[in-house]
Amino acid sequence: MADAGASTSPESKGTGFVPGDDSYTKWRNWFSLLIGKMTAEGKEQYRIARDDRMEEADCKRCEKQRDYLLQYSPIIRFMRENINQLGGDIHSGNVRCKRCVTRQTGGFDPEYGIQICANELRNRGHLEDTMAHEMMHAYDHLRFKLNWRDDLRHAACTEIRASSLSGECRWSREFFTRGQLKLTQQHQECVRRRATLSVAGRPSCKDEVQAAKVVNEVWESCFADTRPFDEIYR
């Protein structure tokens, strides 16, 4: 016979997370996370609950920051102008802020446009890097007519360029937000790491080993290509 007093909450299974939106439960979960009492499963449950609760606010904040960046950010304005010269148009209507269930910050689709994962953004700087990254994909799509579906070399090249030129691999971003402490070859290692992960996530890629191989094959020419910039944007 089951113990009538036994808890059926996820915490009783050792995750450290307790469902609930009341103030006490939210504080309890936050404190468990802070002191390292949550398992990986508990942390994911915590993030999902937080995303559910904050979806509307996250999207509104994302849209407000998106509109600001489209108007005032130097790198976003520069990329927008260069995309316009190729016959494209990036605007608030095709840069959409949504809640994502996958742990990524954004994506580009030639038909749909740019999707920003509002629930994954830390701040406006993070959004700026994400928009610049996806706009580089839009630029490459228009300029080089990429085969997104089948050609992993095309995918690797645009991922290398997007990570290198968007600013997301600048030293300060790596040091303060990702804990990467190296001072030498930091930028190249960041670009290679992020490009490999992105290629590995594509349906036509077998695994990370194949992704790393493809990235290595196109590395020299694609890393050296800084168009539309004169040099790497830091």
C-alpha distance (Angstrom), angle and dihedral (degrees) to the residues before:
residue distance angle dihedral
M1 . . .
A2 3.80 . .
D3 3.78 119.4 .
A4 3.80 105.8 -104.0
G5 3.78 90.2 -147.4
A6 3.79 96.3 52.6
S7 3.80 114.9 118.3
T8 3.80 119.0 -123.4
S9 3.81 94.6 -167.0
P10 3.81 118.6 119.6
E11 3.78 88.6 -110.1
S12 3.80 90.1 67.2
K13 3.80 86.5 61.9
G14 3.78 89.9 56.8
T15 3.80 101.3 -102.2
G16 3.81 95.2 117.9
F17 3.81 91.8 -136.0
V18 3.81 124.1 115.7
P19 3.85 120.2 -167.3
G20 3.78 117.4 -124.4
D21 3.80 143.1 97.2
D22 3.79 100.0 -138.7
S23 3.79 117.1 115.5
Y24 3.79 95.8 -109.1
T25 3.81 94.0 51.1
K26 3.81 92.5 46.9
W27 3.82 90.0 50.1
R28 3.81 91.2 46.8
N29 3.79 92.5 51.6
W30 3.79 92.2 45.6
F31 3.81 91.0 51.1
S32 3.82 92.1 47.8
L33 3.79 88.8 52.5
L34 3.80 92.0 46.5
I35 3.81 95.3 53.3
G36 3.81 94.3 42.6
K37 3.79 98.4 -107.6
M38 3.81 95.8 129.7
T39 3.77 123.2 91.2
A40 3.80 121.4 -139.7
E41 3.81 88.3 -95.1
G42 3.79 90.9 50.5
K43 3.80 92.0 49.9
E44 3.80 90.8 52.4
Q45 3.81 90.9 49.4
Y46 3.79 89.0 49.3
R47 3.81 91.5 51.7
I48 3.80 92.8 48.1
A49 3.80 91.7 50.1
R50 3.78 90.9 47.7
D51 3.82 91.7 48.3
D52 3.81 91.0 50.2
R53 3.78 91.6 51.0
M54 3.81 96.8 43.9
E55 3.82 102.1 36.1
E56 3.81 96.9 111.6
A57 3.81 94.2 43.1
D58 3.82 92.3 45.8
C59 3.80 92.2 52.1
K60 3.80 93.4 47.2
R61 3.81 91.5 49.6
C62 3.81 90.7 47.6
E63 3.81 92.3 50.3
K64 3.79 92.7 48.8
Q65 3.81 92.3 49.7
R66 3.82 91.7 43.3
D67 3.81 91.1 55.5
Y68 3.80 90.9 47.8
L69 3.81 92.4 51.0
L70 3.79 93.3 47.2
Q71 3.79 88.1 56.4
Y72 3.80 104.4 35.5
S73 3.83 113.0 16.6
P74 3.85 111.2 104.9
I75 3.82 94.9 -148.5
I76 3.81 94.3 44.0
R77 3.80 92.3 47.8
F78 3.82 90.5 47.4
M79 3.80 93.1 50.1
R80 3.78 91.2 45.0
E81 3.82 91.6 53.7
N82 3.80 92.4 49.0
I83 3.80 92.2 48.0
N84 3.81 88.8 50.7
Q85 3.80 89.8 53.9
L86 3.81 88.5 57.5
G87 3.80 92.3 52.3
G88 3.79 98.0 -96.7
D89 3.77 130.6 116.3
I90 3.80 127.6 -151.4
H91 3.80 114.8 -167.1
S92 3.79 141.3 142.3
G93 3.79 90.7 -81.4
N94 3.80 94.6 63.5
V95 3.81 99.1 33.8
R96 3.78 99.0 76.3
C97 3.79 126.9 -171.2
K98 3.80 112.1 -145.4
R99 3.74 140.0 156.4
C100 3.82 110.8 -102.2
V101 3.79 127.9 -156.7
T102 3.80 92.5 -159.9
R103 3.78 116.5 77.0
Q104 3.79 98.4 -113.7
T105 3.78 131.9 108.2
G106 3.78 101.7 -135.0
G107 3.76 150.4 -27.3
F108 3.78 143.4 -150.9
D109 3.78 128.1 -134.6
P110 3.82 121.1 -179.7
E111 3.81 91.3 -137.3
Y112 3.78 101.5 34.8
G113 3.79 102.1 36.0
I114 3.80 125.9 -141.3
Q115 3.78 124.0 -17.8
I116 3.79 119.5 -162.3
C117 3.80 118.9 -159.8
A118 3.79 99.6 -134.9
N119 3.80 94.4 -170.7
E120 3.82 92.3 57.8
L121 3.81 98.8 53.6
R122 3.79 120.6 108.9
N123 3.80 98.9 -170.2
R124 3.82 144.3 -34.5
G125 3.80 92.3 -72.6
H126 3.79 90.0 56.4
L127 3.81 89.9 50.3
E128 3.82 90.5 49.3
D129 3.81 91.2 54.3
T130 3.81 91.0 46.5
M131 3.80 94.2 49.2
A132 3.82 91.7 46.5
H133 3.82 90.0 50.1
E134 3.80 93.5 51.4
M135 3.81 92.4 42.4
M136 3.80 88.5 55.7
H137 3.81 87.5 57.3
A138 3.81 89.0 50.5
Y139 3.81 90.2 50.0
D140 3.81 92.4 49.0
H141 3.79 91.6 47.0
L142 3.80 91.6 54.5
R143 3.80 96.8 40.8
F144 3.80 102.3 39.2
K145 3.84 103.4 25.5
L146 3.79 94.0 -128.9
N147 3.78 124.2 -151.7
W148 3.81 96.8 -133.8
R149 3.78 97.1 175.9
D150 3.78 105.3 50.3
D151 3.81 112.8 12.3
L152 3.81 112.1 80.6
R153 3.80 91.0 -178.0
H154 3.81 89.2 61.2
A155 3.80 89.9 47.7
A156 3.80 92.3 48.3
C157 3.79 92.9 49.5
T158 3.78 95.9 51.3
E159 3.82 91.3 44.5
I160 3.81 90.5 52.4
R161 3.79 91.4 49.8
A162 3.80 94.3 44.0
S163 3.80 94.0 50.8
S164 3.80 92.7 43.5
L165 3.80 99.3 45.7
S166 3.82 104.1 33.2
G167 3.80 94.9 71.4
E168 3.80 94.3 -117.6
C169 3.82 91.2 117.2
R170 3.78 97.0 50.3
W171 3.81 112.5 131.4
S172 3.80 95.6 -110.8
R173 3.81 91.9 53.3
E174 3.79 92.5 49.7
F175 3.81 94.0 44.4
F176 3.80 101.5 44.4
T177 3.82 102.2 34.2
R178 3.81 106.1 26.7
G179 3.80 102.9 30.4
Q180 3.80 94.5 -123.6
L181 3.79 103.3 152.8
K182 3.81 103.4 -179.0
L183 3.79 117.6 120.6
T184 3.81 99.4 -168.3
Q185 3.81 125.1 62.7
Q186 3.80 87.6 -3.2
H187 3.79 95.2 136.4
Q188 3.80 95.1 49.6
E189 3.80 92.8 45.9
C190 3.79 91.7 50.1
V191 3.80 92.4 49.4
R192 3.80 92.7 47.3
R193 3.81 92.6 47.2
R194 3.79 95.6 48.2
A195 3.82 94.3 42.8
T196 3.80 90.9 51.1
L197 3.80 92.6 50.5
S198 3.80 91.7 48.8
V199 3.80 93.9 49.2
A200 3.82 91.2 45.8
G201 3.80 88.7 57.6
R202 3.80 93.7 60.0
P203 3.82 117.3 103.8
S204 3.81 93.5 -125.3
C205 3.82 93.0 54.7
K206 3.81 115.9 91.0
D207 3.79 98.9 -155.2
E208 3.79 145.7 -37.2
V209 3.81 91.5 -77.1
Q210 3.80 91.1 61.4
A211 3.82 90.0 43.6
A212 3.81 92.2 53.9
K213 3.81 90.5 47.9
V214 3.82 92.7 52.8
V215 3.81 92.2 45.8
N216 3.81 89.8 52.1
E217 3.81 91.6 50.0
V218 3.81 93.9 58.2
W219 3.80 99.2 28.2
E220 3.79 102.6 104.9
S221 3.77 98.8 48.6
C222 3.81 96.9 38.1
F223 3.82 97.3 44.3
A224 3.82 89.7 49.3
D225 3.82 92.5 50.8
T226 3.82 106.3 89.9
R227 3.82 98.9 168.0
P228 2.99 127.7 175.8
F229 3.84 86.6 23.6
D230 3.80 123.8 66.5
E231 3.81 88.5 -135.2
I232 3.80 140.2 -5.7
Y233 3.80 110.9 -55.1
R234 3.82 110.1 -126.8
